[in-house]
Each structure stands twice: as structure tokens, then as C-alpha cells.
Amino acid sequence: MKISGFTIARNAVKFNYPILESIRSILPICDEFIVNVGDSEDDTLGLIGSLGSDKIKIVRNVWDLSCGSEVLSRQTNLALKECRGDWAFYLQSDEVIHERDLPKLKRLMQKYVHEKNVDALRFQWLHFYGSYFRYRIDRGWYQKQDRIIKNNGTVESCGDAFGFRRVDGRELKRKNAHCLLYHYGWVQPQEVMTQRRVNAESIGFTRLMDDERQGQYDYGDLSRFPAYFGEHPSVMREKILKHSLSQRDWGNICKKFWWNPLKWFRVRYKTGRRIKKRIQ
């Protein structure tokens, strides 16, 4: 059994994507890793090259931004076409896997590699917001998604590369991996977050008010979101230690929840509770 990792990258330096951490998080179980690097305004190409692994294969493309948010699925599918493994493990440039989950994921891929009724493995998304110790479970923040797919030509990325679908239109057959997908796209310096949202608007992901296109993004009172007491992937340790807002928030969490055993043992978890309305 062979495993291909793949992702896409454009302006990863400018928008502070943790793409190196993302790739490194699953590289140990991958036989190859395809990175589709778009035409960037920064040294994204050099950043990917700095990984220095012979598993990395870089393909370069010019992204047609006129097709809106679908540009991401188109570029994702170009990367997928370069994959040669039995499985293709996709991570977006701000998604990371915990190292403790790698053996389990490899066992699952080995178990289902010849199973015709399994197209994909599904993860539980953990969307961190503002702080590395707060996450969102309210409306609009999708909680599950497929990230490992059979690489047999029957599955493709769709829409804004949010997920995957079968080429023949039939329902995607999946198994739950019961592993967390750590999403760090919304833990950014406030000025970078503003720039990223303006960029997202230019592609067609969202629409902003005039006053949202400049200045610093306001995360608001972080205490209105659930606290995360667990471990993070080890590749993220340096970024977390350097993030001052997160360190202040962790101090507040420790004072308020000093009694919580999940904090004592740094248990990795995600609450099953969902909030049906969007938290402002």
C-alpha cells in the first residue's frame, strides 16, 4: 500500500499559513507529497522547497481567479492527478494532524485499501478561533469532513475544495476515522486576519462591509467559545508559544478551570455539544 499526500499553496508566506507544519504532520506516513504551488506574490515556492524532503514533488500552476471559489477545487484536482498512491491524503494549508493519530490512520488505510464500499475516511474538524485554546461549534462551522480518499479516479474535489464527491454522482461511501482535524486558519495576528478576509472576498468566498477591509480584525470576547485543554500536534508547538493572545487566554483558562481533569491530563477531545445559532 502506498500513500500520497497532497495540497495546494499560494501566498502562504504573505497570509501566514502553517503549511510547513501541515505537510510535516503527515509526511512520516506518506510515500510522496504533491504540492501544487500557484503564482504567488511572495516566496511560497522557496518556503515549500525549504522542507528538503525527497518525498516532496512540486508542481506549478497559474491560478485562474476569474472562476471564483472553484479555483481551489480545480487546483486541488490538478494536485490529485499527480498522486500515485493507493490513497490520497489531502490537507489544506492551515490543517494539521496530530502525530499520535498517524499509526491509527495508516492501519485504517491498510484495512480498507481493497474494500470497494469505502471511498473515503472522515475526520472531526476542530476549528480554533482567535486563540489556540478556543474552538467553534456554532452554526456555520462545519464539524466533519473527508480528507483521505481512494486514489482510483472515482473521487474528486468539488466547489471551494471544502470536500470531495464521486465523479459518477453516487453517494460517497466513507468510514469515520474518529480522529481530529486541527484547523488553524482563524488563529492569526489581527492585521493578517483582515488581509486574509479581503483576499477571500476577492476570490468570491465572502462579502465584507467597508469597515472590515482595513484595520485589525476583532475576535471579540474569546470566553464565549469552548475552551480546549488538550494537546496540539507537536509541529505547532513553536507557533503556539509565540502567539501572545493565546498565552494570555491559556492563563485565564487555567485560573477559571483549575479543577478540570481534562486540563490536568491535557486530554485531546472535542465536545459533542453543538450550538445551533451562530455566535457573534
PATORKOL-69021 format. One record per residue: chain; x, y, z of N, C-alpha, C in turn. Coordinates in steps of 0.001 Angstrom, whole numbers. Example, Ala and Ser with C-alpha at 12.3 -4.5 7.8 and 13.67 -1.06 7.14 Angstrom:
BEGIN
{A; {13190; -5690; 7800}; {12300; -4500; 7800}; {13200; -3300; 7800}}
{A; {12850; -2250; 7080}; {13670; -1060; 7140}; {12900; 30; 7870}}
This chain:
BEGIN
{A; {840; -1202; 0}; {0; 0; 0}; {871; 1247; 0}}
{A; {540; 2189; -866}; {1254; 3463; -923}; {303; 4614; -629}}
{A; {823; 5636; 37}; {27; 6790; 445}; {620; 8051; -159}}
{A; {-225; 8812; -836}; {177; 10116; -1374}; {-434; 11220; -517}}
{A; {376; 12160; -107}; {-158; 13384; 493}; {-251; 14446; -590}}
{A; {-1209; 15357; -469}; {-1267; 16433; -1460}; {-1945; 17663; -887}}
{A; {-1555; 18823; -1442}; {-2118; 20094; -1007}; {-1881; 21132; -2090}}
{A; {-2445; 22318; -1882}; {-2213; 23447; -2778}; {-1720; 24618; -1939}}
{A; {-974; 25520; -2576}; {-399; 26643; -1828}; {-254; 27850; -2737}}
{A; {-647; 29003; -2226}; {-447; 30269; -2933}; {-400; 31381; -1885}}
{A; {617; 32224; -1954}; {786; 33317; -983}; {788; 32806; 458}}
{A; {1437; 31672; 675}; {1466; 31074; 2009}; {2271; 31897; 3003}}
{A; {3295; 32605; 2517}; {4095; 33458; 3393}; {3313; 34720; 3743}}
{A; {2748; 35355; 2746}; {2012; 36599; 2923}; {867; 36448; 3920}}
{A; {159; 35317; 3847}; {-1009; 35125; 4696}; {-755; 34186; 5873}}
{A; {518; 33901; 6124}; {928; 33221; 7351}; {304; 31829; 7518}}
{A; {146; 31103; 6427}; {-398; 29750; 6532}; {630; 28828; 7185}}
{A; {203; 27959; 8092}; {1133; 26991; 8702}; {1338; 25781; 7799}}
{A; {1684; 26036; 6535}; {1732; 24947; 5558}; {2895; 23996; 5804}}
{A; {4011; 24490; 6310}; {5116; 23588; 6607}; {4722; 22620; 7716}}
{A; {4056; 23144; 8739}; {3592; 22299; 9836}; {2554; 21295; 9333}}
{A; {1699; 21758; 8426}; {677; 20887; 7858}; {1312; 19699; 7135}}
{A; {2240; 19985; 6243}; {2890; 18923; 5476}; {3672; 17992; 6395}}
{A; {4438; 18573; 7314}; {5255; 17757; 8216}; {4404; 16834; 9083}}
{A; {3178; 17242; 9355}; {2342; 16464; 10272}; {1986; 15093; 9721}}
{A; {1913; 14941; 8390}; {1563; 13623; 7831}; {2665; 13042; 6957}}
{A; {3732; 13786; 6745}; {4814; 13323; 5872}; {5381; 11963; 6295}}
{A; {5468; 11659; 7609}; {6045; 10364; 8004}; {5310; 9151; 7446}}
{A; {4000; 9244; 7183}; {3283; 8069; 6676}; {3047; 8144; 5169}}
{A; {3534; 9205; 4535}; {3342; 9362; 3094}; {4561; 8846; 2332}}
{A; {4303; 8221; 1204}; {5380; 7789; 320}; {5789; 8903; -628}}
{A; {4890; 9856; -842}; {5161; 11040; -1651}; {4242; 12151; -1177}}
{A; {4590; 13379; -1495}; {3730; 14504; -1139}; {3743; 15503; -2286}}
{A; {2568; 15712; -2890}; {2429; 16619; -4020}; {1977; 17986; -3524}}
{A; {2685; 19042; -3925}; {2303; 20406; -3574}; {2115; 21193; -4866}}
{A; {898; 21622; -5112}; {587; 22477; -6257}; {787; 23925; -5814}}
{A; {1853; 24558; -6303}; {2178; 25933; -5912}; {1683; 26888; -6998}}
{A; {811; 27797; -6609}; {281; 28785; -7538}; {1200; 29985; -7677}}
{A; {896; 30815; -8647}; {1655; 32045; -8872}; {1455; 32978; -7681}}
{A; {2506; 33228; -6941}; {2396; 33930; -5668}; {3086; 35283; -5696}}
{A; {2701; 36123; -4725}; {3302; 37433; -4550}; {4429; 37388; -3527}}
{A; {4784; 36207; -3101}; {5824; 36040; -2087}; {6667; 34822; -2458}}
{A; {7450; 34328; -1518}; {8342; 33202; -1797}; {7738; 31887; -1306}}
{A; {6493; 31634; -1687}; {5861; 30367; -1325}; {6655; 29190; -1883}}
{A; {7148; 29334; -3098}; {7916; 28260; -3727}; {9158; 27929; -2905}}
{A; {9863; 28950; -2458}; {11047; 28734; -1636}; {10702; 28133; -288}}
{A; {9558; 28551; 266}; {9120; 28019; 1555}; {8902; 26517; 1462}}
{A; {8196; 26064; 428}; {7952; 24632; 262}; {9270; 23898; 21}}
{A; {10146; 24511; -762}; {11439; 23897; -1039}; {12296; 23726; 197}}
{A; {12064; 24566; 1217}; {12857; 24505; 2438}; {12619; 23224; 3233}}
{A; {11569; 22490; 2916}; {11302; 21228; 3610}; {12433; 20229; 3376}}
{A; {13047; 20290; 2200}; {14221; 19477; 1930}; {13986; 17982; 1977}}
{A; {12777; 17524; 1634}; {12470; 16094; 1638}; {12377; 15574; 216}}
{A; {12948; 14388; -20}; {12854; 13810; -1357}; {11468; 13244; -1638}}
{A; {10580; 13282; -641}; {9194; 12867; -861}; {8372; 13973; -1532}}
{A; {8857; 15211; -1422}; {8099; 16357; -1925}; {8242; 16491; -3437}}
{A; {7097; 16618; -4104}; {7087; 16910; -5530}; {6288; 18188; -5742}}
{A; {6918; 19198; -6292}; {6263; 20491; -6513}; {5812; 20593; -7965}}
{A; {4551; 20944; -8150}; {4049; 21282; -9481}; {3600; 22736; -9434}}
{A; {3802; 23454; -10525}; {3498; 24882; -10542}; {2382; 25173; -11537}}
{A; {1460; 26033; -11122}; {341; 26403; -11977}; {-12; 27870; -11779}}
{A; {-608; 28452; -12804}; {-1176; 29792; -12699}; {-2655; 29626; -12384}}
{A; {-3079; 30210; -11283}; {-4469; 30054; -10850}; {-5364; 31055; -11572}}
{A; {-6439; 30553; -12142}; {-7423; 31407; -12815}; {-8447; 31878; -11790}}
{A; {-8220; 33037; -11210}; {-9093; 33543; -10151}; {-10443; 34006; -10674}}
{A; {-10599; 34082; -11985}; {-11884; 34519; -12551}; {-12994; 33494; -12331}}
{A; {-12623; 32257; -11988}; {-13656; 31237; -11762}; {-14121; 31207; -10312}}
{A; {-13730; 32219; -9533}; {-14222; 32343; -8161}; {-13672; 31261; -7245}}
{A; {-14484; 30884; -6259}; {-14021; 29940; -5241}; {-13715; 28554; -5816}}
{A; {-14254; 28242; -7008}; {-13985; 26938; -7611}; {-12527; 26790; -8044}}
{A; {-11782; 27886; -8047}; {-10368; 27787; -8391}; {-9656; 26823; -7442}}
{A; {-10116; 26759; -6199}; {-9447; 25896; -5220}; {-9652; 24422; -5535}}
{A; {-10874; 24023; -5907}; {-11103; 22616; -6248}; {-10403; 22247; -7552}}
{A; {-10372; 23171; -8494}; {-9668; 22897; -9754}; {-8190; 22659; -9512}}
{A; {-7589; 23495; -8683}; {-6171; 23330; -8399}; {-5917; 22095; -7529}}
{A; {-6854; 21806; -6636}; {-6735; 20596; -5815}; {-6769; 19358; -6696}}
{A; {-7648; 19343; -7681}; {-7735; 18188; -8580}; {-6495; 18043; -9453}}
{A; {-5850; 19167; -9795}; {-4597; 19080; -10537}; {-3513; 18407; -9687}}
{A; {-3501; 18723; -8389}; {-2551; 18070; -7487}; {-2896; 16592; -7332}}
{A; {-4193; 16292; -7225}; {-4643; 14903; -7071}; {-4209; 14050; -8263}}
{A; {-4254; 14618; -9458}; {-3874; 13865; -10656}; {-2406; 13446; -10642}}
{A; {-1593; 14146; -9851}; {-174; 13804; -9762}; {98; 12704; -8746}}
{A; {-905; 12362; -7932}; {-726; 11363; -6875}; {-684; 9962; -7468}}
{A; {208; 9133; -6941}; {369; 7773; -7436}; {80; 6721; -6369}}
{A; {-321; 7118; -5207}; {-589; 6168; -4134}; {-1953; 5506; -4248}}
{A; {-2175; 4478; -3429}; {-3489; 3835; -3345}; {-4488; 4767; -2654}}
{A; {-3968; 5545; -1716}; {-4761; 6547; -1003}; {-4155; 7922; -1264}}
{A; {-5013; 8948; -1243}; {-4562; 10333; -1353}; {-5036; 11080; -104}}
{A; {-4094; 11587; 659}; {-4355; 12249; 1945}; {-4233; 13755; 1715}}
{A; {-5373; 14429; 1749}; {-5426; 15866; 1461}; {-5474; 16684; 2736}}
{A; {-4636; 17703; 2810}; {-4730; 18696; 3874}; {-4694; 20071; 3241}}
{A; {-5588; 20958; 3677}; {-5457; 22345; 3271}; {-4312; 22967; 4060}}
{A; {-3842; 24106; 3608}; {-2590; 24660; 4126}; {-2672; 25163; 5560}}
{A; {-3871; 25135; 6159}; {-3987; 25522; 7567}; {-4561; 24385; 8416}}
{A; {-4454; 23151; 7917}; {-4940; 21980; 8639}; {-3767; 21084; 9023}}
{A; {-3822; 20531; 10238}; {-2713; 19750; 10779}; {-3273; 18497; 11455}}
{A; {-2520; 17407; 11396}; {-2888; 16144; 12036}; {-1962; 15887; 13222}}
{A; {-2521; 15360; 14300}; {-1706; 15039; 15478}; {-904; 13769; 15219}}
{A; {347; 13787; 15650}; {1244; 12656; 15390}; {756; 11349; 16026}}
{A; {2; 11455; 17106}; {-486; 10230; 17747}; {-1539; 9508; 16907}}
{A; {-2125; 10222; 15959}; {-3165; 9613; 15124}; {-2609; 8932; 13881}}
{A; {-1349; 9142; 13569}; {-790; 8597; 12332}; {-825; 7068; 12276}}
{A; {-418; 6359; 13334}; {-488; 4890; 13263}; {-1914; 4379; 13046}}
{A; {-2876; 5006; 13699}; {-4264; 4590; 13537}; {-4734; 4817; 12106}}
{A; {-4403; 5977; 11559}; {-4828; 6283; 10196}; {-4195; 5328; 9192}}
{A; {-2961; 4985; 9400}; {-2301; 4046; 8495}; {-2945; 2664; 8594}}
{A; {-3316; 2248; 9802}; {-3994; 957; 9972}; {-5339; 946; 9257}}
{A; {-6072; 2060; 9349}; {-7373; 2144; 8685}; {-7217; 2076; 7164}}
{A; {-6216; 2757; 6646}; {-5992; 2709; 5203}; {-5603; 1296; 4759}}
{A; {-4804; 626; 5569}; {-4442; -754; 5249}; {-5673; -1659; 5291}}
{A; {-6540; -1432; 6269}; {-7738; -2254; 6433}; {-8697; -2115; 5260}}
{A; {-8850; -885; 4753}; {-9877; -627; 3748}; {-9326; -446; 2325}}
{A; {-8044; -689; 2126}; {-7451; -390; 828}; {-8112; -1177; -310}}
{A; {-8582; -2389; -24}; {-9221; -3200; -1059}; {-10732; -3299; -866}}
{A; {-11273; -2533; 54}; {-12708; -2548; 341}; {-13434; -1632; -635}}
{A; {-14252; -2199; -1498}; {-14925; -1425; -2540}; {-16004; -501; -1986}}
{A; {-16485; -785; -792}; {-17537; 37; -192}; {-17001; 1179; 663}}
{A; {-15725; 1482; 514}; {-15121; 2611; 1235}; {-14403; 3502; 236}}
{A; {-14892; 4735; 112}; {-14259; 5721; -774}; {-13371; 6694; -18}}
{A; {-13697; 6922; 1271}; {-13019; 7999; 1992}; {-13042; 7757; 3490}}
{A; {-12131; 8412; 4185}; {-12099; 8434; 5647}; {-12419; 9843; 6106}}
{A; {-13294; 9923; 7102}; {-13815; 11208; 7567}; {-13226; 11592; 8921}}
{A; {-12975; 12901; 9094}; {-12399; 13447; 10321}; {-13396; 14361; 11025}}
{A; {-13139; 14601; 12312}; {-13852; 15631; 13063}; {-13014; 16907; 13019}}
{A; {-13597; 17962; 12481}; {-12913; 19245; 12396}; {-12875; 19929; 13762}}
{A; {-11746; 20495; 14090}; {-11605; 21281; 15310}; {-11141; 22666; 14877}}
{A; {-12101; 23602; 14776}; {-11826; 24939; 14255}; {-11384; 25881; 15375}}
{A; {-10108; 26130; 15490}; {-9631; 27070; 16510}; {-9891; 28504; 16045}}
{A; {-10167; 29359; 17019}; {-10583; 30729; 16680}; {-9963; 31735; 17636}}
{A; {-9152; 32634; 17093}; {-8567; 33702; 17904}; {-7424; 33232; 18772}}
{A; {-7637; 32130; 19455}; {-6677; 31539; 20370}; {-6517; 30064; 20034}}
{A; {-5342; 29537; 20304}; {-5120; 28105; 20111}; {-5845; 27277; 21172}}
{A; {-6539; 27955; 22072}; {-7236; 27255; 23146}; {-8740; 27543; 23155}}
{A; {-9258; 28007; 22006}; {-10697; 28207; 21828}; {-11110; 27631; 20475}}
{A; {-12269; 27004; 20449}; {-12730; 26453; 19176}; {-14225; 26675; 19017}}
{A; {-14689; 26544; 17773}; {-16072; 26893; 17443}; {-16887; 25660; 17073}}
{A; {-18094; 25622; 17642}; {-19035; 24540; 17353}; {-20408; 25111; 17006}}
{A; {-20457; 26405; 16698}; {-21735; 27043; 16410}; {-22064; 26956; 14925}}
{A; {-23235; 27405; 14585}; {-23747; 27315; 13231}; {-22791; 27955; 12221}}
{A; {-22631; 27281; 11082}; {-21771; 27784; 10027}; {-20359; 27221; 10065}}
{A; {-20007; 26585; 11178}; {-18682; 25978; 11313}; {-18853; 24468; 11206}}
{A; {-18657; 23943; 9996}; {-18898; 22529; 9734}; {-17953; 21668; 10565}}
{A; {-18458; 20566; 11048}; {-17734; 19801; 12058}; {-17109; 18504; 11557}}
{A; {-17475; 18057; 10354}; {-16924; 16803; 9826}; {-16549; 16984; 8365}}
{A; {-15493; 16289; 7933}; {-15132; 16351; 6530}; {-14193; 15212; 6162}}
{A; {-14227; 14831; 4869}; {-13363; 13774; 4344}; {-12015; 14373; 3958}}
{A; {-10945; 13681; 4327}; {-9620; 14150; 3970}; {-8728; 13049; 3400}}
{A; {-9109; 11800; 3529}; {-8361; 10705; 2908}; {-9297; 10012; 1924}}
{A; {-8881; 9926; 664}; {-9741; 9351; -362}; {-9001; 8259; -1136}}
{A; {-9789; 7335; -1705}; {-9208; 6331; -2594}; {-8729; 7038; -3868}}
{A; {-7534; 6722; -4264}; {-6961; 7358; -5449}; {-7140; 6432; -6653}}
{A; {-8381; 6285; -7077}; {-8689; 5381; -8188}; {-9481; 6062; -9298}}
{A; {-9516; 7387; -9269}; {-10196; 8135; -10311}; {-11685; 8303; -10124}}
{A; {-12229; 7792; -9026}; {-13678; 7872; -8806}; {-14089; 9039; -7912}}
{A; {-13100; 9710; -7284}; {-13392; 10771; -6326}; {-12646; 12037; -6746}}
{A; {-13317; 13184; -6597}; {-12702; 14457; -6952}; {-13056; 15536; -5942}}
{A; {-12220; 16566; -5875}; {-12515; 17739; -5062}; {-13626; 18534; -5733}}
{A; {-14439; 19221; -4942}; {-15563; 19953; -5517}; {-15719; 21330; -4867}}
{A; {-16440; 22212; -5572}; {-16743; 23543; -5046}; {-15508; 24332; -4697}}
{A; {-15447; 24774; -3429}; {-14309; 25563; -2963}; {-13259; 24693; -2276}}
{A; {-13227; 23395; -2665}; {-12299; 22415; -2094}; {-12610; 22121; -633}}
{A; {-13851; 22410; -245}; {-14314; 22085; 1106}; {-14309; 20580; 1339}}
{A; {-14698; 19808; 314}; {-14776; 18366; 456}; {-14643; 17660; -875}}
{A; {-15095; 16406; -918}; {-14959; 15572; -2094}; {-16306; 14954; -2478}}
{A; {-16398; 14489; -3731}; {-17586; 13813; -4238}; {-17163; 12739; -5230}}
{A; {-18066; 11809; -5486}; {-17820; 10803; -6513}; {-18049; 11415; -7894}}
{A; {-17213; 11034; -8826}; {-17323; 11548; -10184}; {-18628; 11114; -10839}}
{A; {-19112; 9908; -10487}; {-20329; 9386; -11112}; {-21615; 9900; -10468}}
{A; {-21499; 10766; -9479}; {-22671; 11354; -8846}; {-23277; 10523; -7740}}
{A; {-22793; 9320; -7528}; {-23304; 8471; -6455}; {-22797; 8972; -5099}}
{A; {-23461; 8531; -4057}; {-23086; 8964; -2704}; {-21699; 8451; -2345}}
{A; {-20921; 9327; -1738}; {-19588; 8956; -1295}; {-19698; 8017; -97}}
{A; {-19024; 6885; -187}; {-19049; 5913; 906}; {-17830; 6128; 1787}}
{A; {-18082; 6367; 3052}; {-16996; 6766; 3953}; {-17048; 6003; 5270}}
{A; {-15913; 5996; 5937}; {-15793; 5484; 7300}; {-15254; 6600; 8181}}
{A; {-15752; 6671; 9400}; {-15255; 7666; 10345}; {-13906; 7220; 10904}}
{A; {-12928; 8097; 10781}; {-11601; 7788; 11317}; {-11548; 7986; 12828}}
{A; {-12504; 8772; 13365}; {-12521; 9115; 14795}; {-11205; 9782; 15200}}
{A; {-10733; 10644; 14311}; {-9531; 11437; 14579}; {-9855; 12907; 14344}}
{A; {-9107; 13774; 15008}; {-9335; 15206; 14904}; {-8529; 15813; 13759}}
{A; {-9150; 16772; 13096}; {-8502; 17572; 12064}; {-8331; 18976; 12643}}
{A; {-7117; 19355; 12973}; {-6832; 20628; 13642}; {-6770; 21737; 12597}}
{A; {-7730; 22656; 12668}; {-7829; 23741; 11694}; {-7408; 25054; 12356}}
{A; {-6337; 25662; 11832}; {-5760; 26855; 12446}; {-5931; 28113; 11598}}
{A; {-6829; 28070; 10624}; {-6976; 29205; 9718}; {-7440; 30494; 10369}}
{A; {-8099; 30381; 11530}; {-8633; 31568; 12198}; {-7852; 31915; 13460}}
{A; {-6622; 31426; 13567}; {-5723; 31857; 14641}; {-4574; 32588; 13975}}
{A; {-4752; 33883; 13818}; {-3801; 34714; 13110}; {-3662; 36058; 13819}}
{A; {-2512; 36732; 13633}; {-2450; 38130; 14086}; {-3609; 38894; 13458}}
{A; {-4157; 39856; 14187}; {-5396; 40501; 13758}; {-5269; 41222; 12424}}
{A; {-4095; 41820; 12140}; {-3928; 42506; 10866}; {-3839; 41504; 9708}}
{A; {-3233; 40326; 9973}; {-3157; 39279; 8951}; {-4543; 38707; 8666}}
{A; {-5349; 38577; 9705}; {-6700; 38054; 9532}; {-7520; 38972; 8640}}
{A; {-7341; 40275; 8803}; {-8031; 41232; 7927}; {-7604; 41038; 6484}}
{A; {-6308; 40920; 6245}; {-5792; 40729; 4886}; {-6322; 39436; 4273}}
{A; {-6400; 38392; 5067}; {-6883; 37115; 4554}; {-8352; 37191; 4173}}
{A; {-9134; 37923; 4943}; {-10555; 38050; 4629}; {-10764; 38901; 3377}}
{A; {-9939; 39926; 3199}; {-10018; 40729; 1975}; {-9654; 39868; 765}}
{A; {-8642; 39021; 927}; {-8259; 38113; -148}; {-9386; 37127; -454}}
{A; {-10028; 36609; 596}; {-11142; 35677; 401}; {-12291; 36345; -344}}
{A; {-12528; 37618; -47}; {-13586; 38347; -747}; {-13238; 38518; -2223}}
{A; {-11974; 38779; -2527}; {-11571; 38984; -3924}; {-11752; 37718; -4751}}
{A; {-11663; 36551; -4105}; {-11847; 35286; -4814}; {-13330; 34947; -4947}}
{A; {-14126; 35384; -3971}; {-15561; 35113; -4032}; {-16103; 34285; -2895}}
{A; {-15334; 34157; -1798}; {-15771; 33361; -657}; {-16763; 34101; 245}}
{A; {-16627; 35404; 337}; {-17425; 36163; 1298}; {-17612; 37586; 800}}
{A; {-18471; 38325; 1481}; {-18642; 39747; 1212}; {-18454; 40504; 2516}}
{A; {-17656; 41566; 2459}; {-17316; 42329; 3650}; {-17960; 43702; 3637}}
{A; {-18164; 44251; 4828}; {-18566; 45641; 4972}; {-17318; 46513; 4755}}
{A; {-17533; 47781; 4420}; {-16414; 48676; 4133}; {-15411; 48735; 5280}}
{A; {-15904; 48778; 6516}; {-15008; 48916; 7660}; {-14292; 47605; 8017}}
{A; {-14635; 46510; 7335}; {-13984; 45230; 7591}; {-12773; 44998; 6692}}
{A; {-12524; 45916; 5781}; {-11435; 45731; 4829}; {-10137; 46413; 5260}}
{A; {-10129; 46983; 6428}; {-8924; 47653; 6913}; {-8846; 47517; 8431}}
{A; {-7695; 47845; 8971}; {-7509; 47772; 10410}; {-7305; 46344; 10893}}
{A; {-7566; 46136; 12164}; {-7348; 44840; 12791}; {-8668; 44095; 12978}}
{A; {-8648; 42828; 12641}; {-9834; 42001; 12832}; {-10105; 41840; 14325}}
{A; {-11369; 41923; 14703}; {-11754; 41840; 16114}; {-12330; 40462; 16423}}
{A; {-11607; 39678; 17205}; {-12090; 38355; 17607}; {-13129; 38434; 18717}}
{A; {-13214; 39575; 19367}; {-14178; 39737; 20447}; {-13768; 39005; 21711}}
{A; {-14741; 38792; 22580}; {-14513; 38121; 23858}; {-14376; 36624; 23621}}
{A; {-13183; 36099; 23738}; {-12945; 34691; 23439}; {-13598; 33745; 24433}}
{A; {-13953; 34235; 25598}; {-14546; 33360; 26612}; {-15930; 32851; 26214}}
{A; {-16507; 33401; 25145}; {-17814; 32925; 24707}; {-17720; 31618; 23913}}
{A; {-16486; 31163; 23652}; {-16278; 29912; 22930}; {-15748; 28833; 23865}}
{A; {-15983; 27566; 23540}; {-15482; 26478; 24383}; {-13960; 26514; 24499}}
{A; {-13474; 26127; 25670}; {-12026; 26062; 25899}; {-11498; 24692; 25502}}
{A; {-10295; 24703; 24937}; {-9628; 23451; 24585}; {-8470; 23243; 25546}}
{A; {-8512; 22145; 26303}; {-7486; 21857; 27299}; {-6431; 20879; 26801}}
{A; {-6657; 20300; 25629}; {-5830; 19186; 25184}; {-4531; 19575; 24511}}
{A; {-3797; 18544; 24103}; {-2553; 18735; 23372}; {-2831; 19200; 21948}}
{A; {-1835; 19872; 21380}; {-1816; 20189; 19962}; {-763; 19308; 19290}}
{A; {-826; 19179; 17972}; {255; 18484; 17274}; {1605; 19114; 17606}}
{A; {2609; 18292; 17781}; {3910; 18797; 18224}; {4519; 19776; 17224}}
{A; {4179; 19658; 15944}; {4748; 20572; 14940}; {4274; 22011; 15140}}
{A; {3214; 22190; 15933}; {2663; 23526; 16163}; {3203; 24185; 17427}}
{A; {4054; 23491; 18167}; {4482; 23969; 19482}; {5092; 25375; 19422}}
{A; {5984; 25617; 18486}; {6670; 26917; 18418}; {5696; 28051; 18104}}
{A; {4793; 27831; 17162}; {3822; 28866; 16812}; {2929; 29201; 17997}}
{A; {2526; 28187; 18732}; {1641; 28413; 19879}; {2347; 29207; 20966}}
{A; {3595; 28885; 21242}; {4346; 29586; 22278}; {4575; 31049; 21922}}
{A; {4666; 31354; 20625}; {4928; 32719; 20191}; {3653; 33545; 20044}}
{A; {2482; 32928; 20193}; {1223; 33633; 19983}; {750; 34224; 21317}}
{A; {990; 35513; 21501}; {765; 36147; 22803}; {-693; 36111; 23237}}
{A; {-1616; 36315; 22299}; {-3030; 36286; 22672}; {-3404; 34913; 23228}}
{A; {-2899; 33857; 22626}; {-3188; 32503; 23103}; {-2600; 32258; 24479}}
{A; {-1394; 32774; 24711}; {-768; 32564; 26010}; {-1538; 33278; 27122}}
{A; {-2039; 34479; 26818}; {-2867; 35173; 27801}; {-4170; 34418; 28046}}
{A; {-4749; 33936; 26973}; {-6008; 33198; 27089}; {-5816; 31911; 27876}}
{A; {-4711; 31216; 27646}; {-4445; 29983; 28388}; {-4299; 30273; 29887}}
{A; {-3685; 31385; 30209}; {-3583; 31765; 31621}; {-4950; 31964; 32244}}
{A; {-5848; 32619; 31524}; {-7213; 32818; 32029}; {-7962; 31498; 32160}}
{A; {-7753; 30611; 31190}; {-8410; 29303; 31225}; {-7937; 28501; 32433}}
{A; {-6640; 28531; 32696}; {-6093; 27776; 33828}; {-6641; 28276; 35161}}
{A; {-6849; 29586; 35275}; {-7407; 30143; 36511}; {-8868; 29739; 36681}}
{A; {-9633; 29796; 35608}; {-11066; 29517; 35681}; {-11367; 28021; 35812}}
{A; {-10572; 27205; 35114}; {-10859; 25769; 35077}; {-9761; 24951; 35760}}
{A; {-9198; 25463; 36843}; {-8113; 24784; 37528}; {-8503; 23388; 37987}}
{A; {-9789; 23159; 38193}; {-10297; 21906; 38743}; {-10557; 20852; 37670}}
{A; {-10509; 21227; 36403}; {-10950; 20342; 35330}; {-9888; 19278; 35014}}
{A; {-10231; 17973; 35133}; {-9243; 16910; 34874}; {-8762; 16874; 33431}}
{A; {-9587; 17369; 32494}; {-9142; 17404; 31105}; {-7925; 18307; 30965}}
{A; {-7869; 19366; 31785}; {-6722; 20269; 31763}; {-5501; 19622; 32418}}
{A; {-5733; 18916; 33494}; {-4617; 18274; 34188}; {-3873; 17299; 33290}}
{A; {-4637; 16516; 32541}; {-4032; 15453; 31736}; {-3877; 15836; 30265}}
{A; {-4265; 17083; 29895}; {-4171; 17578; 28517}; {-4822; 16598; 27539}}
{A; {-6025; 16165; 27877}; {-6763; 15204; 27061}; {-7186; 15845; 25745}}
{A; {-6918; 15168; 24649}; {-7370; 15635; 23335}; {-8833; 15245; 23162}}
{A; {-9656; 16204; 22874}; {-11087; 15935; 22812}; {-11783; 17036; 22027}}
{A; {-13040; 16761; 21716}; {-13930; 17775; 21160}; {-15318; 17470; 21688}}
{A; {-15981; 18461; 22224}; {-17300; 18236; 22776}; {-18290; 17835; 21688}}
{A; {-19227; 16965; 22044}; {-20274; 16567; 21115}; {-21420; 17553; 21083}}
{A; {-21383; 18527; 21983}; {-22442; 19534; 22039}; {-22335; 20476; 20849}}
{A; {-23453; 20792; 20230}; {-23482; 21739; 19118}; {-24343; 22946; 19480}}
{A; {-23929; 24104; 19007}; {-24710; 25326; 19190}; {-25350; 25654; 17842}}
{A; {-26669; 25644; 17795}; {-27380; 25762; 16513}; {-27388; 27181; 15954}}
{A; {-27212; 28150; 16800}; {-27174; 29524; 16301}; {-25737; 30006; 16206}}
{A; {-25503; 30951; 15306}; {-24155; 31485; 15132}; {-23836; 32464; 16244}}
{A; {-22651; 32306; 16826}; {-22203; 33209; 17885}; {-21552; 34425; 17249}}
{A; {-22031; 35607; 17617}; {-21475; 36847; 17060}; {-20299; 37336; 17904}}
